[in-house]
C-alpha cells in the first residue's frame, strides 16, 4: 500500500470545567478537524475514539459519539492506553488505512476530567498502577514521577532549579496558545519564593510548578491514504515513523529510574521506520506531565546524552529559536492534560508546524517533527514521526 497522511487536525480549547456533555466536547475538536480537512462526515470510513475510561461516566463512548457526529453506520473503535490513548489511536488508524480497509479515518480523543472531583481523579490515576500490589499503598502520579526525579538528581546532579527552567519555558509559550488552560507567566523567582504557590511542595522534589493540571478537552486527527490525501489536501503531512512499547506495571519490575525505557524503545522504532535520527528532528512535542518527564524525554529521544538534558534547557536550545524546539505550544504544563485528548493535541501542534501555520509559535522551516506521548508512569510509550 501507499503512504499514509494526516489531512486535518482539530482541538477544543482546553478548560478546567467544560459546561456541556462529552459528546458536545468531542464535537468541538471534530468540527475543527473537519473544517481543516474540508470534508464531511460522509467522507469518513471509520472512527477511532480514545480516552481513559475510568474518568468517563458514559460506558462505550465510541457508539455515542458515532451517532452524535453522524458517523453511523461506519465502524467505530475504542482505544485506551491511559495518557497515550489518542497517539495509539493514530497508530490504529494508520494500520487500518495501510491495510486498505478504510481510506479516511477520524481519530477523536477526549476527556472530561471535571466530571469527578480532584481526589477521585487522583485515586483513579493511582489505579493506573497494579491494584493488587501497588495502588493499595496510596501511590499517585506525582509520587511516582518524584521517584524518577530523585533518581535523576542522584545520578546526574540535576537540580530543582533545572526543572523550574522547563516550567518557565512552558509558560513562555503557553501565554501564546489560545487553546491552553494556563496562560499566565511563570518566572524562575516564583520557585525561590516559599510564599509563592509555584514553590509549594507536592511530592519532593516536585513542586506545584513542576506538575501539569487536569483539564477537559478534545482533539481530532484525520488520517487518509496517499491517494485520498493528494486528492483532498494541498498540504498533507505524512506519517513517516511509528514506535510503541510497554513495560512492567509495577515499578518493582523495573531496573531503570533515570529515564523511561518505553520512550527509548518507541523512539528507536520510529527513527528506524522513518529512516531518520534524533539530529534530523526540527520540532518536537514531548509528554511533560511533570517537568522531570520533559527532562528525561530529551535524553530518552537522543536530543541529549544521559544526564545532559539539563544543559539543553539551560542554554535554551529547546526554545523556539534553539537547535531542537520542544513543546513550543506550552506543553501539558500549560495546555493542561485531558488524558484521552493529549496525544491528538500534540500531533495537531506538529502538523501545524510542518504546514507553516503555527502563528506566533512557528519554528523556522521545519521538515520533520516528532511526538512523544507516554501512558501512565512510563507504562506505555508512543513516538510518532511526521514529515512534510
C-alpha positions as CSV (number, residue, x, y, z in Angstrom):
1,X,0.0,0.0,0.0
2,X,1.0,3.6,-0.4
3,X,1.9,6.2,2.2
4,X,-0.4,7.4,5.0
5,X,-1.1,11.1,5.6
6,X,-2.8,13.5,8.0
7,X,-5.0,16.0,6.2
8,X,-7.0,17.5,9.1
9,X,-6.3,18.4,12.7
10,X,-8.5,19.9,15.4
11,X,-8.7,20.7,19.1
12,X,-11.1,22.2,21.5
13,X,-9.9,24.9,23.9
14,X,-8.7,23.1,27.0
15,X,-10.5,24.3,30.1
16,X,-10.8,23.4,33.8
17,X,-14.5,22.7,33.6
18,X,-16.4,22.2,30.4
19,X,-20.1,23.1,30.7
20,X,-21.5,20.7,28.2
21,X,-21.7,17.0,27.6
22,X,-18.9,14.7,26.5
23,X,-20.5,14.4,23.0
24,X,-20.5,18.2,22.7
25,X,-16.9,18.3,23.9
26,X,-15.9,15.8,21.3
27,X,-17.7,17.7,18.6
28,X,-15.6,20.8,19.3
29,X,-12.4,19.0,18.2
30,X,-14.1,17.1,15.4
31,X,-15.7,20.1,13.7
32,X,-12.3,21.9,13.9
33,X,-10.6,19.0,12.1
34,X,-13.3,18.5,9.5
35,X,-13.2,22.2,8.6
36,X,-9.4,21.9,8.4
37,X,-9.6,18.9,6.1
38,X,-12.6,20.4,4.1
39,X,-14.5,17.1,4.2
40,X,-17.9,16.0,5.6
41,X,-19.0,13.1,7.8
42,X,-19.9,11.1,4.6
43,X,-16.2,11.0,3.7
44,X,-15.2,9.2,7.0
45,X,-14.8,5.5,6.6
46,X,-14.3,4.7,10.2
47,X,-13.7,6.4,13.6
48,X,-11.4,5.7,16.5
49,X,-12.5,7.1,19.9
50,X,-9.8,7.4,22.5
51,X,-10.0,8.1,26.3
52,X,-9.1,6.7,29.7
53,X,-12.4,5.1,30.7
54,X,-12.0,5.3,34.4
55,X,-12.9,9.0,34.2
56,X,-15.9,8.5,31.9
57,X,-19.4,8.1,33.3
58,X,-20.6,7.0,29.9
59,X,-19.8,3.4,29.1
60,X,-18.8,2.7,25.5
61,X,-18.5,6.3,24.4
62,X,-17.5,5.3,20.8
63,X,-21.1,4.3,20.0
64,X,-22.4,7.5,21.5
65,X,-20.0,9.7,19.5
66,X,-20.5,7.9,16.2
67,X,-24.3,8.6,16.5
68,X,-23.9,12.2,17.6
69,X,-21.2,13.0,14.9
70,X,-23.2,11.5,12.1
71,X,-20.7,8.6,11.6
72,X,-23.2,5.7,11.6
73,X,-23.2,3.1,10.1
74,X,-19.5,3.2,9.6
75,X,-17.5,1.1,12.1
76,X,-16.1,2.7,15.2
77,X,-13.3,1.5,17.5
78,X,-12.4,2.3,21.1
79,X,-8.7,2.7,22.1
80,X,-7.3,3.1,25.6
81,X,-3.7,3.3,26.7
82,X,-4.0,5.8,29.5
83,X,-2.5,9.2,28.7
84,X,-1.2,7.9,25.3
85,X,-4.6,6.8,24.0
86,X,-5.0,9.2,21.1
87,X,-1.4,8.5,19.8
88,X,-2.3,4.8,20.0
89,X,-5.5,5.7,18.1
90,X,-3.4,7.3,15.3
91,X,-1.4,4.1,15.2
92,X,-4.6,2.1,14.8
93,X,-5.9,4.5,12.1
94,X,-2.5,4.2,10.2
95,X,-2.9,0.4,10.3
96,X,-6.5,0.5,9.1
97,X,-5.5,2.7,6.1
98,X,-2.3,0.8,5.4
99,X,-4.2,-2.4,5.3
100,X,-6.7,-1.0,2.7
101,X,-9.7,-1.4,5.0
102,X,-10.5,2.3,5.1
103,X,-9.4,5.4,3.1
104,X,-10.3,8.0,5.7
105,X,-10.3,7.5,9.5
106,X,-11.1,10.1,12.2
107,X,-9.2,9.7,15.5
108,X,-11.1,11.5,18.3
109,X,-9.5,11.9,21.7
110,X,-11.4,13.3,24.6
111,X,-11.6,13.6,28.4
112,X,-13.9,15.5,30.7
113,X,-11.9,15.3,33.9
114,X,-14.2,17.7,35.8
115,X,-17.0,15.1,35.9
116,X,-15.3,13.8,39.1
117,X,-13.6,15.5,42.0
118,X,-9.9,16.1,42.2
119,X,-9.5,13.5,44.9
120,X,-11.4,11.0,42.9
121,X,-9.2,11.8,39.9
122,X,-6.1,11.2,41.9
123,X,-7.4,7.9,43.1
124,X,-8.2,6.7,39.6
125,X,-4.7,7.8,38.5
126,X,-3.3,5.6,41.2
127,X,-5.3,2.7,39.8
128,X,-3.3,3.0,36.7
129,X,-0.8,1.1,38.7
130,X,-1.3,-2.6,39.8
131,X,-4.4,-2.6,42.1
132,X,-3.1,-5.8,43.8
133,X,0.5,-4.9,44.5
134,X,1.0,-1.1,44.3
135,X,-2.0,1.3,44.3
136,X,-3.4,0.0,47.7
137,X,-0.4,1.6,49.3
138,X,-1.6,5.1,48.1
139,X,0.7,5.6,45.2
140,X,-0.2,8.5,43.0
141,X,1.3,10.1,39.8
142,X,3.3,13.0,41.4
143,X,4.9,10.5,43.9
144,X,5.9,8.1,41.1
145,X,7.5,10.9,39.0
146,X,9.1,12.3,42.1
147,X,10.9,8.9,42.5
148,X,12.2,9.3,38.9
149,X,13.2,12.9,39.6
150,X,15.1,11.8,42.8
151,X,16.9,9.1,40.9
152,X,17.9,11.5,38.1
153,X,19.2,14.0,40.6
154,X,21.2,11.4,42.5
155,X,22.9,10.0,39.3
156,X,23.4,13.2,37.2
157,X,23.3,16.1,39.6
158,X,20.1,17.5,38.2
159,X,18.6,20.2,40.5
160,X,15.1,21.5,41.2
161,X,16.3,24.7,39.6
162,X,16.9,22.9,36.3
163,X,13.3,21.6,36.4
164,X,12.0,25.1,37.1
165,X,13.5,26.3,33.9
166,X,11.4,23.8,32.0
167,X,8.2,25.3,33.5
168,X,9.4,28.8,32.7
169,X,9.8,27.8,29.1
170,X,6.3,26.1,29.1
171,X,4.7,29.3,30.4
172,X,6.6,31.4,27.9
173,X,4.7,29.7,25.1
174,X,1.6,28.8,26.9
175,X,0.8,32.6,27.0
176,X,0.8,32.5,23.2
177,X,-1.6,29.5,22.9
178,X,-5.2,30.4,22.9
179,X,-6.2,26.8,23.4
180,X,-4.2,26.4,26.7
181,X,-5.8,26.2,30.1
182,X,-2.9,28.0,31.9
183,X,-1.8,31.2,30.1
184,X,-0.1,33.1,32.9
185,X,3.6,34.0,33.0
186,X,5.8,31.9,35.3
187,X,9.2,33.3,36.4
188,X,12.1,31.5,37.9
189,X,11.8,33.7,41.0
190,X,8.5,32.1,41.8
191,X,10.2,28.8,42.6
192,X,12.6,30.5,45.0
193,X,9.8,32.3,47.0
194,X,8.5,29.9,49.7
195,X,5.3,32.0,49.8
196,X,4.6,31.5,46.1
197,X,2.2,28.8,45.1
198,X,4.5,27.5,42.4
199,X,7.1,26.6,45.1
200,X,4.6,24.7,47.2
201,X,5.5,21.1,47.8
202,X,3.6,18.2,46.1
203,X,6.0,15.2,46.3
204,X,9.6,16.1,47.0
205,X,11.4,17.2,44.9
206,X,8.4,18.1,42.8
207,X,6.5,21.3,43.5
208,X,3.2,22.7,42.3
209,X,5.0,24.4,39.3
210,X,6.5,21.1,38.3
211,X,3.1,19.4,37.7
212,X,0.6,19.8,34.9
213,X,-3.1,20.4,35.6
214,X,-6.1,18.3,34.8
215,X,-8.3,19.7,32.0
216,X,-11.4,19.0,29.9
217,X,-10.8,18.9,26.1
218,X,-10.9,17.0,22.8
219,X,-8.8,16.6,19.8
220,X,-9.3,15.1,16.3
221,X,-6.9,13.8,13.6
222,X,-8.0,12.9,10.1
223,X,-5.8,10.1,8.7
224,X,-6.0,9.1,5.0
225,X,-4.5,7.1,2.2
226,X,-2.0,8.6,-0.1
227,X,-4.5,8.7,-3.0
228,X,-7.1,10.5,-0.9
229,X,-4.5,12.8,0.6
230,X,-3.4,14.0,-2.8
231,X,-7.0,14.5,-4.0
232,X,-8.2,16.3,-0.9
233,X,-5.3,18.2,0.6
234,X,-2.9,20.9,-0.5
235,X,-0.6,20.3,2.4
236,X,-0.7,16.7,3.6
237,X,1.6,15.8,6.4
238,X,3.0,12.2,6.1
239,X,3.2,9.7,8.9
240,X,6.8,8.6,8.4
241,X,7.5,6.6,11.6
242,X,5.6,4.9,14.4
243,X,7.0,3.3,17.6
244,X,5.3,1.8,20.6
245,X,6.4,-0.1,23.6
246,X,5.2,-1.2,27.1
247,X,6.9,-2.3,30.3
248,X,6.2,-3.7,33.8
249,X,3.2,-2.1,35.5
250,X,4.9,-2.5,38.9
251,X,7.9,-0.3,39.5
252,X,9.4,-3.3,41.3
253,X,9.7,-4.9,37.9
254,X,11.9,-2.1,36.5
255,X,15.6,-1.6,36.8
256,X,16.0,1.9,35.2
257,X,14.7,5.0,37.0
258,X,16.6,7.8,35.3
259,X,14.6,7.6,32.1
260,X,11.6,5.7,30.6
261,X,12.5,2.5,28.7
262,X,9.3,2.7,26.7
263,X,10.2,6.1,25.3
264,X,13.7,4.9,24.3
265,X,12.3,1.7,22.6
266,X,9.4,3.5,20.9
267,X,11.8,6.3,19.7
268,X,14.3,3.8,18.3
269,X,11.5,2.0,16.4
270,X,10.1,5.3,15.0
271,X,13.5,6.6,13.9
272,X,14.3,3.3,12.1
273,X,10.9,3.2,10.3
274,X,11.3,6.9,9.3
275,X,14.9,6.5,8.3
276,X,16.0,9.4,10.4
277,X,17.9,10.1,13.6
278,X,17.4,12.4,16.6
279,X,19.6,15.0,14.8
280,X,17.1,15.2,11.9
281,X,14.1,16.3,14.1
282,X,13.3,20.0,13.6
283,X,10.5,20.3,16.2
284,X,9.1,18.1,18.9
285,X,6.2,17.7,21.3
286,X,7.0,15.6,24.4
287,X,4.9,14.4,27.2
288,X,5.7,16.9,30.0
289,X,3.1,15.8,32.6
290,X,5.9,16.8,35.1
291,X,9.0,18.8,34.4
292,X,11.2,15.8,35.1
293,X,9.2,14.0,32.3
294,X,10.4,16.5,29.7
295,X,13.9,16.4,31.1
296,X,14.0,12.6,30.7
297,X,12.4,12.8,27.2
298,X,15.4,15.0,26.0
299,X,17.7,12.1,26.9
300,X,15.4,9.1,26.0
301,X,14.9,10.5,22.5
302,X,18.6,11.2,21.9
303,X,18.3,15.0,21.9
304,X,20.9,15.0,24.7
305,X,23.2,12.3,26.2
306,X,22.1,10.8,29.5
307,X,22.5,13.4,32.3
308,X,22.9,16.3,29.8
309,X,19.3,17.2,29.4
310,X,19.7,20.0,31.9
311,X,22.3,21.6,29.6
312,X,19.7,21.8,26.8
313,X,17.3,23.8,28.9
314,X,19.9,26.0,30.5
315,X,21.2,27.0,27.1
316,X,17.6,27.5,25.7
317,X,18.3,25.0,22.9
318,X,14.7,23.7,23.4
319,X,13.2,27.2,22.9
320,X,11.7,28.1,19.5
321,X,15.0,29.6,18.2
322,X,17.1,26.7,19.6
323,X,18.6,23.7,17.9
324,X,15.7,21.4,18.9
325,X,12.5,23.3,19.8
326,X,10.4,21.3,22.3
327,X,6.8,22.0,23.4
328,X,6.6,25.5,21.9
329,X,2.8,25.3,22.4
330,X,3.3,25.3,26.2
331,X,3.2,21.5,26.5
332,X,1.0,19.8,29.0
333,X,2.3,22.1,31.7
334,X,0.5,25.0,30.2
335,X,-2.1,23.4,27.9
336,X,-3.4,21.1,30.6
337,X,-3.8,17.3,30.3
338,X,-7.2,16.0,29.2
339,X,-5.9,12.5,29.1
340,X,-7.5,11.0,26.0
341,X,-7.1,14.2,24.0
342,X,-3.5,14.9,24.8
343,X,-1.7,12.9,22.1
344,X,-4.0,14.3,19.4
345,X,-3.3,17.8,20.6
346,X,0.5,17.1,20.4
347,X,0.1,15.8,16.9
348,X,-2.0,18.8,15.9
349,X,0.8,21.1,17.0
350,X,3.4,19.3,15.0
351,X,1.2,19.2,11.9
352,X,0.6,22.9,12.1
353,X,4.3,23.5,12.5
354,X,5.1,21.4,9.4
355,X,2.5,23.2,7.4
356,X,3.9,26.6,8.5
357,X,0.6,27.5,10.1
358,X,1.6,27.7,13.8
359,X,1.4,31.5,14.1
360,X,3.3,33.1,17.0
361,X,5.0,29.8,17.9
362,X,6.1,28.9,14.4
363,X,9.5,27.3,14.2
364,X,11.6,28.3,11.1
365,X,11.1,25.9,8.2
366,X,10.7,22.5,9.9
367,X,10.8,19.4,7.7
368,X,10.4,16.6,10.3
369,X,8.6,16.6,13.6
370,X,8.3,14.2,16.5
371,X,5.6,13.5,19.0
372,X,6.4,11.6,22.3
373,X,3.3,10.5,24.2
374,X,3.5,8.4,27.4
375,X,0.8,6.5,29.1
376,X,0.8,6.1,32.9
377,X,4.2,6.2,34.7
378,X,6.1,5.0,31.6
379,X,3.8,2.0,31.2
380,X,3.1,2.8,27.5
381,X,5.3,4.7,25.1
382,X,4.3,6.1,21.7
383,X,6.5,8.0,19.3
384,X,5.2,9.4,16.0
385,X,7.4,11.0,13.4
386,X,5.8,13.2,10.8
387,X,7.2,14.9,7.7
388,X,6.2,17.5,5.1
